Amino acid sequence: MDGREGDAEGEGEEEEFFDSEPLPILGRCKALYPFEGTDCLYSLVYYVLLTIFTSNCFAVTSEGSIRMEENEDLWLIEQDQGDGWTRVRRVNISTVDPMPEGFVPSSYIEVYEMFSAPQPV
């Protein structure tokens, strides 16, 4: 299980997203497009209910996803398992970044280097 959905027995219970030990690095990739890592539909409903004006989506993070900027370099830590999502980690991790690792749409990134063996963190 990849941490993005509950199991059949514990429906409604969410699994912990982050592993206790960081996953090794498999390669490098680059963001082709910006990704907000947000749920824009939820933002629209929230906007209507609270009549708050914003030019962007609210920062409501989809489970396990992270934001990325166009052309941002990222470490590849888990390949797409057939669901259209790839797990990445920021190359430049900041102490103020609440989500240095997470899932992004596979079609939004370009893998440009795969290591011959996984690299330790």
DRENFIDREN-91919 format. One record per residue: residue in one letter; x negated, y negated, z negated of N, C-alpha, C in turn; residue number from 0. Coordinates in steps of 0.1 Angstrom, whole numbers, plus 5000, padded with zeros to 4 digits. Layout:
N
rec rest: a	nx: X	ny: Y	nz: Z	cax: X	cay: Y	caz: Z	cx: X	cy: Y	cz: Z	nr: NUM
...
END
This chain:
121
rec rest: m	nx: 4991	ny: 5012	nz: 5000	cax: 5000	cay: 5000	caz: 5000	cx: 4991	cy: 4988	cz: 5000	nr: 0
rec rest: d	nx: 4995	ny: 4977	nz: 5007	cax: 4986	cay: 4966	caz: 5009	cx: 4989	cy: 4954	cz: 5000	nr: 1
rec rest: g	nx: 4999	ny: 4956	nz: 4991	cax: 5002	cay: 4945	caz: 4981	cx: 5012	cy: 4935	cz: 4986	nr: 2
rec rest: r	nx: 5018	ny: 4937	nz: 4998	cax: 5027	cay: 4927	caz: 5003	cx: 5042	cy: 4931	cz: 5001	nr: 3
rec rest: e	nx: 5044	ny: 4944	nz: 4998	cax: 5058	cay: 4948	caz: 4996	cx: 5058	cy: 4958	cz: 4985	nr: 4
rec rest: g	nx: 5070	ny: 4959	nz: 4978	cax: 5071	cay: 4968	caz: 4967	cx: 5073	cy: 4983	cz: 4972	nr: 5
rec rest: d	nx: 5071	ny: 4992	nz: 4963	cax: 5073	cay: 5006	caz: 4967	cx: 5088	cy: 5010	cz: 4965	nr: 6
rec rest: a	nx: 5091	ny: 5022	nz: 4970	cax: 5106	cay: 5026	caz: 4969	cx: 5110	cy: 5028	cz: 4955	nr: 7
rec rest: e	nx: 5102	ny: 5033	nz: 4946	cax: 5106	cay: 5036	caz: 4932	cx: 5108	cy: 5023	cz: 4924	nr: 8
rec rest: g	nx: 5099	ny: 5013	nz: 4926	cax: 5099	cay: 5001	caz: 4918	cx: 5104	cy: 4989	cz: 4926	nr: 9
rec rest: e	nx: 5115	ny: 4991	nz: 4933	cax: 5120	cay: 4980	caz: 4941	cx: 5123	cy: 4968	cz: 4932	nr: 10
rec rest: g	nx: 5119	ny: 4957	nz: 4936	cax: 5121	cay: 4945	caz: 4928	cx: 5108	cy: 4941	cz: 4920	nr: 11
rec rest: e	nx: 5100	ny: 4951	nz: 4918	cax: 5087	cay: 4949	caz: 4911	cx: 5077	cy: 4946	cz: 4922	nr: 12
rec rest: e	nx: 5069	ny: 4935	nz: 4919	cax: 5058	cay: 4931	caz: 4929	cx: 5045	cy: 4937	cz: 4924	nr: 13
rec rest: e	nx: 5037	ny: 4942	nz: 4933	cax: 5024	cay: 4947	caz: 4930	cx: 5015	cy: 4935	cz: 4929	nr: 14
rec rest: e	nx: 5004	ny: 4936	nz: 4921	cax: 4994	cay: 4926	caz: 4920	cx: 4987	cy: 4925	cz: 4934	nr: 15
rec rest: f	nx: 4985	ny: 4913	nz: 4939	cax: 4979	cay: 4911	caz: 4952	cx: 4964	cy: 4913	cz: 4953	nr: 16
rec rest: f	nx: 4957	ny: 4908	nz: 4943	cax: 4943	cay: 4908	caz: 4944	cx: 4937	cy: 4921	cz: 4937	nr: 17
rec rest: d	nx: 4927	ny: 4927	nz: 4943	cax: 4920	cay: 4938	caz: 4938	cx: 4911	cy: 4934	cz: 4927	nr: 18
rec rest: s	nx: 4909	ny: 4943	nz: 4917	cax: 4900	cay: 4939	caz: 4906	cx: 4886	cy: 4936	cz: 4911	nr: 19
rec rest: e	nx: 4881	ny: 4944	nz: 4921	cax: 4868	cay: 4941	caz: 4927	cx: 4870	cy: 4936	cz: 4941	nr: 20
rec rest: p	nx: 4863	ny: 4925	nz: 4945	cax: 4864	cay: 4920	caz: 4958	cx: 4861	cy: 4930	cz: 4969	nr: 21
rec rest: l	nx: 4869	ny: 4930	nz: 4979	cax: 4867	cay: 4939	caz: 4991	cx: 4854	cy: 4935	cz: 4998	nr: 22
rec rest: p	nx: 4847	ny: 4944	nz: 5004	cax: 4835	cay: 4941	caz: 5011	cx: 4839	cy: 4934	cz: 5024	nr: 23
rec rest: i	nx: 4829	ny: 4927	nz: 5030	cax: 4832	cay: 4919	caz: 5042	cx: 4829	cy: 4927	cz: 5054	nr: 24
rec rest: l	nx: 4839	ny: 4928	nz: 5063	cax: 4838	cay: 4936	caz: 5075	cx: 4832	cy: 4929	cz: 5087	nr: 25
rec rest: g	nx: 4834	ny: 4915	nz: 5087	cax: 4830	cay: 4907	caz: 5099	cx: 4834	cy: 4893	cz: 5097	nr: 26
rec rest: r	nx: 4833	ny: 4885	nz: 5108	cax: 4836	cay: 4871	caz: 5107	cx: 4847	cy: 4868	cz: 5118	nr: 27
rec rest: c	nx: 4855	ny: 4858	nz: 5115	cax: 4865	cay: 4854	caz: 5124	cx: 4867	cy: 4839	cz: 5123	nr: 28
rec rest: k	nx: 4875	ny: 4834	nz: 5133	cax: 4877	cay: 4820	caz: 5133	cx: 4892	cy: 4817	cz: 5136	nr: 29
rec rest: a	nx: 4897	ny: 4808	nz: 5129	cax: 4912	cay: 4804	caz: 5131	cx: 4913	cy: 4797	cz: 5144	nr: 30
rec rest: l	nx: 4922	ny: 4803	nz: 5153	cax: 4925	cay: 4796	caz: 5165	cx: 4936	cy: 4785	cz: 5164	nr: 31
rec rest: y	nx: 4944	ny: 4786	nz: 5154	cax: 4955	cay: 4777	caz: 5151	cx: 4956	cy: 4774	cz: 5136	nr: 32
rec rest: p	nx: 4961	ny: 4763	nz: 5132	cax: 4963	cay: 4761	caz: 5118	cx: 4975	cy: 4770	cz: 5113	nr: 33
rec rest: f	nx: 4974	ny: 4775	nz: 5101	cax: 4985	cay: 4783	caz: 5095	cx: 4988	cy: 4777	cz: 5081	nr: 34
rec rest: e	nx: 5000	ny: 4774	nz: 5078	cax: 5003	cay: 4768	caz: 5066	cx: 5005	cy: 4778	cz: 5054	nr: 35
rec rest: g	nx: 5007	ny: 4790	nz: 5058	cax: 5009	cay: 4800	caz: 5047	cx: 5021	cy: 4797	cz: 5039	nr: 36
rec rest: t	nx: 5032	ny: 4790	nz: 5045	cax: 5043	cay: 4786	caz: 5038	cx: 5056	cy: 4792	cz: 5044	nr: 37
rec rest: d	nx: 5066	ny: 4791	nz: 5037	cax: 5080	cay: 4795	caz: 5041	cx: 5088	cy: 4783	cz: 5045	nr: 38
rec rest: c	nx: 5087	ny: 4779	nz: 5057	cax: 5094	cay: 4767	caz: 5062	cx: 5109	cy: 4767	cz: 5061	nr: 39
rec rest: l	nx: 5115	ny: 4778	nz: 5062	cax: 5130	cay: 4779	caz: 5061	cx: 5134	cy: 4776	cz: 5046	nr: 40
rec rest: y	nx: 5126	ny: 4781	nz: 5037	cax: 5129	cay: 4778	caz: 5023	cx: 5127	cy: 4763	cz: 5021	nr: 41
rec rest: s	nx: 5117	ny: 4757	nz: 5027	cax: 5114	cay: 4743	caz: 5026	cx: 5126	cy: 4735	cz: 5031	nr: 42
rec rest: l	nx: 5132	ny: 4739	nz: 5042	cax: 5143	cay: 4732	caz: 5048	cx: 5155	cy: 4732	cz: 5038	nr: 43
rec rest: v	nx: 5158	ny: 4744	nz: 5033	cax: 5169	cay: 4745	caz: 5023	cx: 5166	cy: 4736	cz: 5011	nr: 44
rec rest: y	nx: 5154	ny: 4737	nz: 5006	cax: 5150	cay: 4729	caz: 4994	cx: 5151	cy: 4714	cz: 4997	nr: 45
rec rest: y	nx: 5148	ny: 4710	nz: 5009	cax: 5149	cay: 4696	caz: 5014	cx: 5163	cy: 4692	cz: 5014	nr: 46
rec rest: v	nx: 5172	ny: 4700	nz: 5019	cax: 5186	cay: 4696	caz: 5020	cx: 5192	cy: 4695	cz: 5006	nr: 47
rec rest: l	nx: 5189	ny: 4705	nz: 4998	cax: 5195	cay: 4705	caz: 4984	cx: 5190	cy: 4694	cz: 4975	nr: 48
rec rest: l	nx: 5178	ny: 4690	nz: 4977	cax: 5172	cay: 4679	caz: 4969	cx: 5171	cy: 4666	cz: 4976	nr: 49
rec rest: t	nx: 5174	ny: 4666	nz: 4989	cax: 5173	cay: 4654	caz: 4997	cx: 5160	cy: 4647	cz: 4995	nr: 50
rec rest: i	nx: 5149	ny: 4655	nz: 4997	cax: 5136	cay: 4650	caz: 4996	cx: 5130	cy: 4649	cz: 5010	nr: 51
rec rest: f	nx: 5124	ny: 4638	nz: 5014	cax: 5118	cay: 4637	caz: 5027	cx: 5104	cy: 4641	cz: 5027	nr: 52
rec rest: t	nx: 5100	ny: 4649	nz: 5037	cax: 5086	cay: 4653	caz: 5039	cx: 5084	cy: 4656	cz: 5054	nr: 53
rec rest: s	nx: 5071	ny: 4653	nz: 5058	cax: 5068	cay: 4655	caz: 5072	cx: 5062	cy: 4669	cz: 5074	nr: 54
rec rest: n	nx: 5059	ny: 4676	nz: 5063	cax: 5053	cay: 4689	caz: 5064	cx: 5062	cy: 4699	cz: 5057	nr: 55
rec rest: c	nx: 5059	ny: 4712	nz: 5058	cax: 5066	cay: 4722	caz: 5050	cx: 5062	cy: 4720	cz: 5035	nr: 56
rec rest: f	nx: 5070	ny: 4724	nz: 5026	cax: 5066	cay: 4724	caz: 5012	cx: 5056	cy: 4735	cz: 5010	nr: 57
rec rest: a	nx: 5048	ny: 4733	nz: 5000	cax: 5037	cay: 4743	caz: 4997	cx: 5043	cy: 4755	cz: 4990	nr: 58
rec rest: v	nx: 5052	ny: 4762	nz: 4996	cax: 5057	cay: 4774	caz: 4990	cx: 5050	cy: 4786	cz: 4997	nr: 59
rec rest: t	nx: 5041	ny: 4792	nz: 4990	cax: 5032	cay: 4802	caz: 4996	cx: 5040	cy: 4815	cz: 4999	nr: 60
rec rest: s	nx: 5040	ny: 4820	nz: 5011	cax: 5045	cay: 4833	caz: 5014	cx: 5037	cy: 4843	cz: 5006	nr: 61
rec rest: e	nx: 5043	ny: 4854	nz: 5002	cax: 5036	cay: 4863	caz: 4994	cx: 5023	cy: 4868	cz: 5000	nr: 62
rec rest: g	nx: 5011	ny: 4865	nz: 4994	cax: 4999	cay: 4870	caz: 4999	cx: 4992	cy: 4863	cz: 5010	nr: 63
rec rest: s	nx: 4999	ny: 4853	nz: 5016	cax: 4993	cay: 4845	caz: 5027	cx: 4985	cy: 4833	cz: 5022	nr: 64
rec rest: i	nx: 4976	ny: 4829	nz: 5031	cax: 4968	cay: 4817	caz: 5027	cx: 4969	cy: 4807	cz: 5039	nr: 65
rec rest: r	nx: 4966	ny: 4794	nz: 5035	cax: 4965	cay: 4784	caz: 5046	cx: 4952	cy: 4785	cz: 5053	nr: 66
rec rest: m	nx: 4951	ny: 4781	nz: 5065	cax: 4938	cay: 4780	caz: 5072	cx: 4940	cy: 4768	cz: 5082	nr: 67
rec rest: e	nx: 4928	ny: 4762	nz: 5084	cax: 4927	cay: 4751	caz: 5094	cx: 4922	cy: 4756	cz: 5107	nr: 68
rec rest: e	nx: 4926	ny: 4750	nz: 5118	cax: 4921	cay: 4753	caz: 5131	cx: 4906	cy: 4753	cz: 5131	nr: 69
rec rest: n	nx: 4900	ny: 4763	nz: 5137	cax: 4885	cay: 4764	caz: 5138	cx: 4878	cy: 4767	cz: 5125	nr: 70
rec rest: e	nx: 4886	ny: 4770	nz: 5114	cax: 4880	cay: 4774	caz: 5102	cx: 4873	cy: 4788	cz: 5103	nr: 71
rec rest: d	nx: 4861	ny: 4789	nz: 5098	cax: 4854	cay: 4802	caz: 5098	cx: 4859	cy: 4810	cz: 5085	nr: 72
rec rest: l	nx: 4861	ny: 4823	nz: 5087	cax: 4866	cay: 4831	caz: 5077	cx: 4859	cy: 4845	cz: 5077	nr: 73
rec rest: w	nx: 4858	ny: 4851	nz: 5065	cax: 4853	cay: 4865	caz: 5064	cx: 4865	cy: 4874	cz: 5067	nr: 74
rec rest: l	nx: 4863	ny: 4884	nz: 5075	cax: 4873	cay: 4895	caz: 5077	cx: 4871	cy: 4905	cz: 5066	nr: 75
rec rest: i	nx: 4881	ny: 4908	nz: 5058	cax: 4880	cay: 4918	caz: 5047	cx: 4889	cy: 4930	cz: 5049	nr: 76
rec rest: e	nx: 4899	ny: 4929	nz: 5057	cax: 4908	cay: 4940	caz: 5060	cx: 4915	cy: 4938	cz: 5073	nr: 77
rec rest: q	nx: 4913	ny: 4948	nz: 5082	cax: 4919	cay: 4946	caz: 5096	cx: 4934	cy: 4948	cz: 5095	nr: 78
rec rest: d	nx: 4940	ny: 4944	nz: 5106	cax: 4954	cay: 4945	caz: 5108	cx: 4958	cy: 4960	cz: 5107	nr: 79
rec rest: q	nx: 4968	ny: 4963	nz: 5099	cax: 4972	cay: 4977	caz: 5097	cx: 4984	cy: 4980	cz: 5106	nr: 80
rec rest: g	nx: 4986	ny: 4972	nz: 5116	cax: 4997	cay: 4974	caz: 5125	cx: 5009	cy: 4966	cz: 5122	nr: 81
rec rest: d	nx: 5008	ny: 4957	nz: 5112	cax: 5020	cay: 4949	caz: 5108	cx: 5018	cy: 4934	cz: 5113	nr: 82
rec rest: g	nx: 5007	ny: 4931	nz: 5120	cax: 5005	cay: 4918	caz: 5125	cx: 4998	cy: 4908	cz: 5116	nr: 83
rec rest: w	nx: 4993	ny: 4913	nz: 5104	cax: 4986	cay: 4905	caz: 5094	cx: 4972	cy: 4910	cz: 5092	nr: 84
rec rest: t	nx: 4963	ny: 4901	nz: 5090	cax: 4949	cay: 4904	caz: 5087	cx: 4945	cy: 4898	cz: 5074	nr: 85
rec rest: r	nx: 4938	ny: 4905	nz: 5066	cax: 4933	cay: 4899	caz: 5053	cx: 4919	cy: 4893	cz: 5055	nr: 86
rec rest: v	nx: 4918	ny: 4880	nz: 5051	cax: 4906	cay: 4872	caz: 5052	cx: 4902	cy: 4866	cz: 5039	nr: 87
rec rest: r	nx: 4890	ny: 4861	nz: 5038	cax: 4885	cay: 4854	caz: 5027	cx: 4878	cy: 4841	cz: 5032	nr: 88
rec rest: r	nx: 4879	ny: 4830	nz: 5026	cax: 4873	cay: 4818	caz: 5030	cx: 4858	cy: 4820	cz: 5029	nr: 89
rec rest: v	nx: 4851	ny: 4814	nz: 5039	cax: 4836	cay: 4814	caz: 5039	cx: 4831	cy: 4804	cz: 5028	nr: 90
rec rest: n	nx: 4837	ny: 4793	nz: 5028	cax: 4834	cay: 4782	caz: 5018	cx: 4844	cy: 4781	cz: 5007	nr: 91
rec rest: i	nx: 4842	ny: 4789	nz: 4997	cax: 4852	cay: 4790	caz: 4986	cx: 4849	cy: 4778	cz: 4976	nr: 92
rec rest: s	nx: 4860	ny: 4771	nz: 4973	cax: 4859	cay: 4760	caz: 4964	cx: 4865	cy: 4763	cz: 4951	nr: 93
rec rest: t	nx: 4860	ny: 4758	nz: 4940	cax: 4866	cay: 4760	caz: 4927	cx: 4880	cy: 4755	cz: 4925	nr: 94
rec rest: v	nx: 4884	ny: 4745	nz: 4934	cax: 4897	cay: 4739	caz: 4934	cx: 4907	cy: 4746	cz: 4943	nr: 95
rec rest: d	nx: 4902	ny: 4756	nz: 4951	cax: 4911	cay: 4764	caz: 4960	cx: 4918	cy: 4775	cz: 4953	nr: 96
rec rest: p	nx: 4931	ny: 4774	nz: 4952	cax: 4938	cay: 4784	caz: 4944	cx: 4939	cy: 4798	cz: 4951	nr: 97
rec rest: m	nx: 4937	ny: 4798	nz: 4964	cax: 4939	cay: 4810	caz: 4972	cx: 4927	cy: 4812	cz: 4982	nr: 98
rec rest: p	nx: 4916	ny: 4817	nz: 4977	cax: 4904	cay: 4818	caz: 4986	cx: 4905	cy: 4831	cz: 4995	nr: 99
rec rest: e	nx: 4915	ny: 4839	nz: 4993	cax: 4917	cay: 4852	caz: 5000	cx: 4932	cy: 4855	cz: 5002	nr: 100
rec rest: g	nx: 4935	ny: 4860	nz: 5014	cax: 4949	cay: 4864	caz: 5016	cx: 4951	cy: 4868	cz: 5031	nr: 101
rec rest: f	nx: 4964	ny: 4869	nz: 5034	cax: 4967	cay: 4874	caz: 5048	cx: 4971	cy: 4862	cz: 5057	nr: 102
rec rest: v	nx: 4967	ny: 4864	nz: 5070	cax: 4970	cay: 4854	caz: 5080	cx: 4975	cy: 4862	cz: 5092	nr: 103
rec rest: p	nx: 4983	ny: 4856	nz: 5101	cax: 4988	cay: 4863	caz: 5113	cx: 4976	cy: 4867	cz: 5122	nr: 104
rec rest: s	nx: 4975	ny: 4879	nz: 5126	cax: 4964	cay: 4884	caz: 5134	cx: 4962	cy: 4877	cz: 5147	nr: 105
rec rest: s	nx: 4973	ny: 4872	nz: 5152	cax: 4973	cay: 4865	caz: 5165	cx: 4968	cy: 4851	cz: 5164	nr: 106
rec rest: y	nx: 4966	ny: 4846	nz: 5151	cax: 4961	cay: 4833	caz: 5149	cx: 4946	cy: 4832	cz: 5147	nr: 107
rec rest: i	nx: 4939	ny: 4844	nz: 5147	cax: 4925	cay: 4844	caz: 5145	cx: 4918	cy: 4851	cz: 5157	nr: 108
rec rest: e	nx: 4905	ny: 4849	nz: 5158	cax: 4896	cay: 4856	caz: 5168	cx: 4885	cy: 4862	cz: 5160	nr: 109
rec rest: v	nx: 4883	ny: 4875	nz: 5160	cax: 4872	cay: 4881	caz: 5154	cx: 4860	cy: 4880	cz: 5164	nr: 110
rec rest: y	nx: 4850	ny: 4874	nz: 5159	cax: 4838	cay: 4872	caz: 5168	cx: 4826	cy: 4880	cz: 5164	nr: 111
rec rest: e	nx: 4826	ny: 4886	nz: 5152	cax: 4815	cay: 4894	caz: 5148	cx: 4820	cy: 4905	cz: 5138	nr: 112
rec rest: m	nx: 4817	ny: 4918	nz: 5142	cax: 4820	cay: 4929	caz: 5133	cx: 4806	cy: 4934	cz: 5128	nr: 113
rec rest: f	nx: 4805	ny: 4936	nz: 5115	cax: 4792	cay: 4942	caz: 5110	cx: 4792	cy: 4957	cz: 5112	nr: 114
rec rest: s	nx: 4780	ny: 4962	nz: 5114	cax: 4778	cay: 4977	caz: 5115	cx: 4782	cy: 4984	cz: 5103	nr: 115
rec rest: a	nx: 4780	ny: 4978	nz: 5091	cax: 4784	cay: 4984	caz: 5078	cx: 4790	cy: 4972	cz: 5070	nr: 116
rec rest: p	nx: 4800	ny: 4976	nz: 5061	cax: 4806	cay: 4966	caz: 5053	cx: 4795	cy: 4959	cz: 5044	nr: 117
rec rest: q	nx: 4796	ny: 4946	nz: 5043	cax: 4787	cay: 4938	caz: 5035	cx: 4792	cy: 4935	cz: 5021	nr: 118
rec rest: p	nx: 4784	ny: 4937	nz: 5011	cax: 4788	cay: 4934	caz: 4997	cx: 4791	cy: 4919	cz: 4996	nr: 119
rec rest: v	nx: 4799	ny: 4916	nz: 4986	cax: 4803	cay: 4902	caz: 4984	cx: 4792	cy: 4895	cz: 4977	nr: 120
END
